Amino acid sequence: MIWWIVKRDLLLAMRRRSDVLTTLFFFIIVVSLFPLGVGPEPNILRAMASGVVWVAALLASMLSLGRMFSGDYADGTLEQMLLSPASLAALVMGKAISHWLVTGVPLVLMAPVLGIQYDLPGEALLVLTLSLLLGTPVLSLIGAIGAALTLGLRGGGVLVSILVLPLYIPVLIFGTGAVEASSAGMEFGAHFSILGAFLLISIVFSPWATAASLRISMG
């Protein structure tokens, strides 16, 4: 069932490429504007690189949260999913995976290219990419809860930002901390361990919380 949902959502995303490209271009533009505004000083750029890239990735992920369930809600597909005998938590996991594949993976792939603008060394670029690879699935899983709670509400985009942004902060802190530790020549494995723990906890609890939120919103 998870594979069916992922395959279906990826097919729909390819038919709506503008939504996917909007998120990616937003990420690229935000990251690229900071070096132009701050100036070419390498030390300043290296110091702010991880924070800028992570914040841009977080905002880009939030930009697409409203579309996670809204299309299925509008055409009645979500109601049929709720009535089906399949596990709703499994359906939610499929939606979160497809959201990450459409929004998170392109951000991860673009991050090392954009990091060159900040004069990051090779090891720091690798750590930045790996931290995003661990952290962006957490953003999708946590964001699914907020998207489900605000489904069908007016101004849902603002509400989902208010709900999920505090939960994103620990991921942001340890994601940027890993890159800063690498740049300073310190051990960064602990940051990856904590990001991995966040990912495992999100995988376990987020589908059930999102499924309960969908039942409340559809009830």
C-alpha positions as CSV (number, residue, x, y, z in Angstrom):
1,M,0.0,0.0,0.0
2,I,2.9,2.4,0.8
3,W,4.5,1.7,-2.5
4,W,1.2,2.3,-4.3
5,I,0.7,5.7,-2.6
6,V,4.3,6.7,-3.4
7,K,4.0,5.7,-7.0
8,R,0.7,7.5,-7.4
9,D,1.9,10.7,-5.8
10,L,5.1,10.8,-7.8
11,L,3.1,10.4,-11.0
12,L,0.8,13.3,-10.0
13,A,3.9,15.4,-9.1
14,M,5.3,14.8,-12.5
15,R,2.1,16.1,-14.0
16,R,2.3,19.2,-11.8
17,R,6.0,20.0,-12.3
18,S,5.4,23.7,-11.6
19,D,4.7,22.9,-7.9
20,V,7.9,20.9,-7.6
21,L,10.0,23.6,-9.4
22,T,8.5,26.4,-7.3
23,T,9.9,24.8,-4.1
24,L,13.3,24.1,-5.6
25,F,13.6,27.6,-7.1
26,F,12.6,29.1,-3.8
27,F,15.4,27.2,-2.1
28,I,18.0,28.1,-4.7
29,I,17.0,31.8,-4.7
30,V,17.1,32.2,-0.9
31,V,20.5,30.5,-0.6
32,S,22.0,32.4,-3.5
33,L,20.8,35.8,-2.3
34,F,22.7,35.8,1.0
35,P,26.2,35.9,-0.5
36,L,25.1,38.9,-2.7
37,G,23.7,40.8,0.3
38,V,26.5,40.0,2.8
39,G,29.5,40.4,0.5
40,P,32.4,38.2,-0.6
41,E,34.2,37.9,2.7
42,P,35.0,34.1,2.9
43,N,35.1,33.8,6.7
44,I,31.7,35.4,7.1
45,L,30.2,33.2,4.4
46,R,31.6,30.0,5.8
47,A,30.3,30.9,9.3
48,M,26.7,31.5,8.0
49,A,26.6,28.8,5.4
50,S,25.0,25.9,7.3
51,G,22.4,28.2,8.9
52,V,21.3,29.7,5.6
53,V,21.1,26.4,3.8
54,W,19.2,24.7,6.6
55,V,16.7,27.6,7.1
56,A,16.1,27.8,3.4
57,A,15.5,24.0,3.2
58,L,13.1,24.3,6.2
59,L,11.1,27.1,4.6
60,A,11.0,25.3,1.2
61,S,9.7,22.2,2.9
62,M,7.0,24.2,4.7
63,L,6.1,25.8,1.4
64,S,4.8,22.5,0.0
65,L,3.1,21.1,3.2
66,G,-0.3,22.5,2.3
67,R,-0.3,20.3,-0.9
68,M,0.4,17.1,0.9
69,F,-3.3,16.2,1.5
70,S,-5.2,19.1,-0.1
71,G,-5.5,17.6,-3.6
72,D,-6.9,14.3,-2.3
73,Y,-9.2,16.2,0.1
74,A,-10.6,18.3,-2.8
75,D,-11.4,15.4,-5.1
76,G,-12.7,13.0,-2.5
77,T,-9.8,10.6,-2.7
78,L,-8.9,11.1,1.0
79,E,-12.3,10.2,2.1
80,Q,-12.1,6.9,0.2
81,M,-8.7,6.3,1.8
82,L,-10.3,6.8,5.3
83,L,-13.1,4.3,4.4
84,S,-10.7,1.7,2.9
85,P,-9.7,-1.3,5.0
86,A,-6.0,-0.5,4.5
87,S,-4.1,1.0,7.5
88,L,-4.4,4.7,7.4
89,A,-1.0,5.0,9.1
90,A,0.5,3.2,6.2
91,L,-1.2,5.5,3.7
92,V,0.1,8.5,5.6
93,M,3.7,7.1,5.6
94,G,3.4,6.7,1.8
95,K,2.3,10.4,1.5
96,A,5.2,11.5,3.7
97,I,7.7,9.5,1.7
98,S,6.4,10.9,-1.6
99,H,6.5,14.4,-0.1
100,W,10.2,13.9,0.8
101,L,11.1,12.4,-2.6
102,V,9.5,15.4,-4.4
103,T,10.7,18.2,-2.1
104,G,13.5,16.9,0.2
105,V,15.6,14.9,-2.2
106,P,16.1,17.8,-4.7
107,L,17.1,20.1,-1.8
108,V,19.7,17.5,-0.7
109,L,21.1,17.2,-4.2
110,M,21.3,20.9,-4.7
111,A,22.9,21.7,-1.3
112,P,26.5,20.9,-2.1
113,V,26.4,22.9,-5.3
114,L,24.9,25.9,-3.5
115,G,27.4,25.4,-0.6
116,I,30.3,26.2,-3.0
117,Q,29.1,29.8,-3.0
118,Y,29.9,30.0,0.7
119,D,33.5,28.7,0.2
120,L,32.8,25.6,2.3
121,P,35.5,22.9,2.2
122,G,34.8,19.5,0.8
123,E,34.3,17.8,4.2
124,A,31.9,20.5,5.3
125,L,29.9,20.1,2.1
126,L,29.7,16.3,2.6
127,V,28.5,16.8,6.2
128,L,26.0,19.4,5.1
129,T,24.6,17.0,2.5
130,L,24.4,14.1,5.0
131,S,22.7,16.3,7.7
132,L,20.1,17.3,5.2
133,L,19.7,13.7,4.1
134,L,18.9,12.7,7.7
135,G,16.9,15.9,8.6
136,T,14.6,16.5,5.6
137,P,12.6,13.3,6.1
138,V,11.9,14.4,9.7
139,L,10.6,17.7,8.3
140,S,8.2,15.8,6.0
141,L,7.0,13.5,8.7
142,I,6.4,16.2,11.3
143,G,4.9,18.5,8.7
144,A,2.4,15.8,7.8
145,I,0.9,16.2,11.3
146,G,0.4,19.9,10.9
147,A,-0.9,19.5,7.3
148,A,-3.5,17.0,8.6
149,L,-4.6,19.1,11.5
150,T,-5.2,22.2,9.3
151,L,-6.8,20.4,6.4
152,G,-9.7,22.3,5.0
153,L,-9.3,25.3,7.2
154,R,-9.0,28.9,5.8
155,G,-5.5,30.2,6.3
156,G,-4.3,26.7,6.8
157,G,-0.8,27.6,5.4
158,V,-0.2,30.1,8.2
159,L,-1.6,27.7,10.8
160,V,0.6,24.8,9.7
161,S,3.6,27.0,9.9
162,I,2.8,28.0,13.5
163,L,2.2,24.4,14.5
164,V,5.3,22.7,13.0
165,L,7.9,25.5,13.2
166,P,8.6,24.9,17.0
167,L,9.0,21.2,16.3
168,Y,11.5,21.9,13.5
169,I,13.9,23.9,15.7
170,P,15.7,20.9,17.2
171,V,16.4,19.4,13.8
172,L,17.6,22.8,12.6
173,I,19.9,23.2,15.6
174,F,21.6,19.8,15.3
175,G,21.7,19.9,11.4
176,T,23.6,23.2,11.5
177,G,25.6,22.1,14.5
178,A,27.1,19.2,12.6
179,V,28.4,21.4,9.8
180,E,29.8,23.9,12.2
181,A,31.5,21.2,14.2
182,S,33.0,19.8,11.0
183,S,34.3,23.3,9.9
184,A,35.9,23.8,13.4
185,G,37.6,20.4,13.2
186,M,35.5,18.9,16.0
187,E,33.7,15.6,16.2
188,F,30.3,15.8,14.6
189,G,29.1,12.2,14.9
190,A,26.9,13.0,18.0
191,H,24.9,15.5,15.9
192,F,24.2,12.8,13.3
193,S,23.2,10.3,16.0
194,I,20.7,12.8,17.4
195,L,19.3,13.5,13.9
196,G,19.0,9.7,13.4
197,A,17.1,9.4,16.6
198,F,14.8,12.2,15.6
199,L,14.2,10.3,12.3
200,L,13.4,7.0,14.0
201,I,11.1,8.6,16.5
202,S,9.3,10.5,13.6
203,I,8.9,7.2,11.6
204,V,7.4,5.5,14.6
205,F,5.0,8.2,15.9
206,S,4.3,10.6,13.0
207,P,2.1,8.2,10.9
208,W,-0.2,7.4,13.8
209,A,-0.4,11.0,14.9
210,T,-1.1,12.1,11.4
211,A,-3.8,9.4,10.9
212,A,-5.5,10.6,14.1
213,S,-5.3,14.2,12.9
214,L,-6.9,13.2,9.6
215,R,-9.8,11.5,11.3
216,I,-10.4,14.6,13.4
217,S,-10.2,17.0,10.4
218,M,-12.5,14.7,8.3
219,G,-14.9,14.1,11.1
